[in-house]
Amino acid sequence: MDLDFSDNFIVKSKFSIDDFPTEYEGKLTKKGGKEMLAAEKGKLHELQERLYSDGSKSILVVLQAMDAAGKDSLIKHVFGGVNPQGCSVTSFKTPNDKEYAHDFLWRHYMALPEKGKIGIFNRSHYESVLVCKVHPEYNLNEKVWKSVNDFDEKFWKKRYESIRNFEKTLAENGTTIIKIFLNVSQKEQKKRFLERIDDPTKNWKFSAGDLPERELWSKYMTAYEEAINETSKDYAPWYVIPADHKWFTRVAAIQVIIDAMEKMDLQYPVVSEEGKKALLDTKKELEKE
């Protein structure tokens, strides 16, 4: 049984969302998946230590999904074992006035991980070609354009180009980029919405605005399909992972991240001969105490 899912969901050619499953139907069980996740978290912790000590590279994990697909819980379960000093999570909400006063990528530049660290974007710069494509009037808040009629095909092509250039610059300067779309079905989203409504401890997760957005499902799927086709590149690939079973989503995601970090050739710093001698001298002094 193949238990390595790191290459199963990468977008390598023309992407059609209908060709990617929302549900895992393999032989791995939920119990086996949880055991695998626990083991993989140990690998991720060790790779993070190497990333931090190496200090020359960084990793950016971009998470995008429809509401209730499991982004928050994925972050909790996948990254729960890493050193929080070397990992940051940024959840991008609706831009504020200060952010609208800059170009659409500005706030994302400000949140990028330093060398030696992992950065996680919970939603990201892709909102500008997803929610803002479904609701083009939102772009008027940038105060550059006068009418929604300005948001034609040429406008969106330039947005995709800006995103590609942004990511290519990051990749050329030591940042490994992993973009994950949690592919949840409309049926499973309904189930999770109902759970949020029925469970008082989860009521806060549900917003009245979630239902109108759900009615625009097909428009969102079209926007995701186009965005992924325009921006899945060797230097910043997209992975479309089934999200109807959260336990499997976490296993597949952590394997994708581990595989990418292993390819970064991260090394612990080599101590010079002079440094080794100093360590031995220090050891002798400590042992005398």
C-alpha positions in Angstrom: 0.0 0.0 0.0 1.4 3.4 -1.1 1.4 5.6 2.0 3.4 8.5 0.4 0.9 11.1 -0.9 3.4 14.0 -1.4 3.1 13.8 -5.3 -0.5 12.7 -5.6 -2.1 16.1 -5.6 0.3 18.4 -7.3 -1.0 20.4 -10.3 1.5 19.8 -13.1 -0.6 20.5 -16.2 -3.9 22.1 -17.1 -6.0 22.0 -14.0 -9.7 21.0 -13.9 -11.3 21.0 -10.5 -13.5 18.1 -11.5 -10.5 15.9 -12.0 -9.4 16.2 -8.4 -11.3 14.3 -5.6 -12.7 15.9 -2.5 -12.7 12.5 -0.7 -9.9 10.0 0.0 -10.9 6.5 -1.1 -7.7 4.6 -0.5 -6.8 1.8 1.9 -5.4 4.0 4.7 -7.7 4.0 7.7 -8.5 6.9 10.0 -6.6 5.1 12.9 -3.6 4.5 10.6 -3.7 8.1 9.4 -3.6 9.5 12.9 -0.6 7.2 13.7 1.1 8.3 10.6 0.5 12.0 11.4 2.1 11.6 14.8 5.2 10.0 13.2 5.4 12.7 10.5 5.2 15.5 13.1 8.4 14.2 14.5 10.1 14.5 11.1 8.7 18.0 10.7 10.0 19.1 14.1 13.5 17.9 13.1 13.4 19.6 9.7 12.3 22.8 11.4 15.4 22.6 13.7 17.6 22.2 10.6 15.8 25.1 8.8 16.4 27.4 11.8 20.0 26.4 12.4 20.8 26.6 8.6 19.4 30.2 8.6 19.7 30.7 4.8 16.3 29.7 3.6 12.6 30.0 4.6 9.4 28.2 3.8 6.0 29.7 3.0 2.9 27.6 3.2 -0.2 29.1 1.6 -3.6 27.7 2.6 -6.7 28.5 0.5 -10.1 26.9 0.8 -13.9 27.5 0.9 -15.3 28.1 4.4 -15.3 25.1 6.7 -12.7 23.2 4.7 -10.5 22.8 7.8 -7.7 25.3 7.4 -7.5 26.2 11.1 -7.6 22.6 12.3 -4.9 21.7 9.7 -2.6 24.3 11.1 -3.3 23.1 14.7 -2.7 19.4 14.0 0.2 19.7 11.5 2.2 22.4 13.1 1.3 21.8 16.7 4.6 20.1 17.4 7.0 22.7 15.9 8.9 25.3 17.9 6.6 28.4 17.9 9.6 30.7 17.9 10.4 29.5 14.4 6.9 29.5 12.9 4.4 32.2 12.3 0.7 32.1 11.2 -1.0 35.1 9.5 -4.7 35.0 8.9 -5.6 37.6 6.3 -9.0 39.2 6.8 -10.7 42.0 4.8 -8.0 44.7 4.2 -8.2 47.7 6.6 -7.8 51.3 5.5 -4.0 51.3 5.9 -3.7 48.1 3.8 -6.0 49.5 1.1 -3.6 52.6 1.0 -0.9 50.3 -0.5 -0.8 47.9 -3.4 -2.6 44.5 -2.9 0.6 42.6 -2.2 2.0 45.0 0.4 0.5 43.4 3.5 1.7 40.0 2.3 5.2 41.2 1.9 5.1 42.5 5.5 4.1 39.0 6.8 6.7 36.9 5.0 8.8 34.6 7.1 12.4 35.5 7.9 15.2 33.2 6.8 15.3 30.1 9.0 11.5 30.2 9.7 8.2 28.8 8.5 5.5 31.2 7.6 1.8 30.1 7.1 -0.7 32.2 5.3 -4.3 31.3 6.3 -5.8 32.8 3.2 -3.4 34.9 1.3 -2.7 37.2 -1.7 -4.9 34.9 -3.7 -8.0 36.5 -2.1 -7.4 39.2 -4.7 -8.2 36.8 -7.5 -10.8 34.7 -5.7 -13.2 36.6 -3.5 -12.4 39.8 -5.4 -13.2 38.1 -8.7 -16.5 36.8 -7.4 -17.2 40.3 -6.0 -15.2 42.6 -8.3 -16.8 45.7 -6.6 -14.4 45.0 -3.6 -11.5 46.2 -5.8 -13.0 49.7 -5.8 -11.7 50.0 -2.2 -8.2 50.3 -3.6 -9.3 53.7 -5.0 -7.5 53.3 -8.3 -10.4 52.3 -10.5 -13.7 54.1 -11.0 -16.1 51.3 -12.1 -16.5 47.5 -12.0 -16.3 47.8 -15.8 -12.6 48.3 -15.3 -12.1 44.8 -14.1 -11.9 43.1 -17.5 -9.8 40.1 -18.7 -6.7 42.4 -19.0 -7.0 43.4 -15.4 -7.1 39.8 -14.1 -4.2 38.8 -16.4 -2.2 41.6 -14.8 -3.2 40.4 -11.3 -2.0 36.9 -12.1 1.2 38.2 -13.5 1.8 40.3 -10.3 1.3 37.2 -8.2 3.7 35.1 -10.4 6.3 37.7 -10.2 5.9 38.1 -6.4 6.3 34.3 -5.9 9.2 34.0 -8.3 11.1 36.7 -6.5 10.6 34.9 -3.2 11.7 31.6 -4.7 14.8 33.2 -6.2 15.7 34.6 -2.8 15.6 31.4 -0.7 11.9 30.9 0.1 10.3 27.6 -0.7 6.6 28.1 -1.5 3.9 25.4 -1.0 0.4 26.3 -2.0 -2.4 24.1 -0.8 -6.1 24.2 -1.8 -8.2 22.2 0.5 -10.8 20.7 -1.8 -13.9 20.2 0.2 -17.3 19.2 -1.4 -20.4 21.3 -1.1 -22.1 18.4 0.6 -19.4 18.2 3.3 -19.5 22.0 3.8 -23.2 21.8 4.5 -22.6 19.1 7.1 -19.9 21.2 8.8 -22.1 24.3 8.8 -24.9 22.4 10.5 -22.5 21.1 13.1 -21.4 24.6 13.8 -25.0 25.7 14.3 -26.0 22.7 16.5 -22.9 22.9 18.7 -23.0 25.9 21.1 -19.2 25.8 21.4 -18.9 26.2 17.6 -21.6 28.8 17.0 -19.0 31.6 16.9 -17.5 29.9 13.8 -20.7 30.4 11.8 -21.5 33.7 10.2 -24.8 34.7 8.5 -22.7 35.8 5.6 -21.5 32.2 5.0 -24.8 31.2 3.4 -24.8 33.8 0.6 -21.3 32.9 -0.3 -22.2 29.3 -0.4 -24.8 30.1 -3.1 -21.9 31.4 -5.2 -20.1 28.0 -5.1 -19.8 27.6 -8.9 -18.4 31.1 -9.3 -15.8 30.3 -6.7 -14.8 27.0 -8.3 -14.3 28.8 -11.6 -12.2 31.4 -9.9 -10.0 28.8 -8.1 -9.6 26.8 -11.4 -8.4 29.9 -13.3 -6.1 31.1 -10.5 -4.5 27.7 -10.1 -4.0 27.3 -13.8 -2.4 30.7 -14.0 -0.1 30.4 -11.0 0.9 26.7 -10.5 4.6 26.9 -11.4 7.7 24.8 -10.6 8.9 27.5 -8.2 5.5 27.8 -6.5 3.3 24.7 -7.2 -0.3 24.2 -6.1 -1.5 21.0 -4.4 -5.2 20.3 -4.5 -5.8 18.0 -1.5 -9.1 16.1 -0.7 -10.7 17.8 2.3 -13.8 15.9 3.1 -11.9 13.8 5.7 -9.9 16.1 7.9 -7.6 13.3 9.2 -6.5 12.5 5.6 -6.1 16.1 4.6 -3.6 16.6 7.5 -1.6 13.5 6.5 -1.3 14.5 2.9 -0.5 18.1 3.8 2.3 17.3 6.2 3.8 14.9 3.7 3.8 17.6 1.0 5.6 20.0 3.4 8.1 17.4 4.6 9.0 16.4 1.0 9.5 20.1 0.1 11.7 20.7 3.1 13.8 17.6 2.5 14.6 18.9 -1.0 15.9 22.2 0.5 19.1 20.4 1.5 19.1 22.0 5.0 22.3 21.6 6.9 23.3 22.1 10.5 26.2 24.6 10.7 29.7 23.0 10.7 31.8 23.9 13.7 35.4 24.9 12.8 38.4 23.0 14.3 39.1 26.0 16.4 35.4 26.0 17.6 35.6 22.3 18.4 38.7 22.9 20.5 36.9 25.7 22.4 34.0 23.3 23.1 36.3 20.6 24.4 38.1 23.2 26.6 34.7 24.4 27.9 33.6 20.8 28.6 36.7 20.2 30.7 36.1 23.3 32.7 32.5 22.3 33.4 33.5 18.8 34.4 36.0 20.2 37.0 33.1 21.9 38.9 
